[in-house]
Amino acid sequence: MFASDLPETTPGRMDARKQLRLHRRDEKPIRAAASTIGLQGADFIWQSAVLHVEQIGRRISLSVLPAEAFEAFRAALDVPGRVLPGPAATAAAWNGLFKDMG
């Protein structure tokens, strides 16, 4: 029924185990939802967790900026950098004190 929304299964033997404790009041709706789409409770929980992992991955890999802010960011990338006197003086003072160990 909702097969297009389900995550891809990882091929091979499932040998990792996780024990899960939950409240009794949560068990009934989980079982009901699982049976609605033809899954056992454990498979439903596993697939729900995998879907959540995928959503988190998409969310943390995406930056959303208003168009004006993005254009300002893009323009700033093309501006030549400038030397800041404080850090430049510190770098010059430390020059040669540490050598590359490679």
SULGIQUI-V912073 format. One record per pair of residues at least 12 apart in sequence whose ideal C-beta (glycine too) atoms are under 10 Angstrom apart, sorted by the first residue. I is the first residue (numbers start at 1). J is the second residue. D is the distance in whole Angstrom. If there is no record, write none. Layout:
[[I	J	D] [I	J	D]]
//
This chain:
[[1	36	8] [1	37	6] [1	38	7] [2	36	9] [2	37	5] [2	38	9] [2	39	10] [3	37	9] [3	38	10] [5	37	9] [5	47	9] [5	51	8] [6	37	8] [6	39	9] [6	43	10] [6	44	10] [6	47	6] [6	48	10] [6	50	9] [6	51	8] [7	46	9] [7	47	6] [7	48	9] [7	49	9] [7	50	4] [7	51	6] [7	52	10] [7	53	8] [7	54	7] [8	50	9] [8	54	10] [9	43	10] [9	46	9] [9	47	9] [9	50	9] [10	50	9] [14	46	9] [18	42	10] [18	45	9] [18	46	9] [18	49	9] [20	41	10] [20	42	8] [20	45	7] [20	46	10] [20	49	10] [22	41	10] [22	45	9] [27	41	8] [30	42	10] [30	44	6] [30	45	7] [30	48	9] [31	44	8] [32	44	10] [33	45	10] [33	48	9] [34	47	9] [34	48	9]]
//
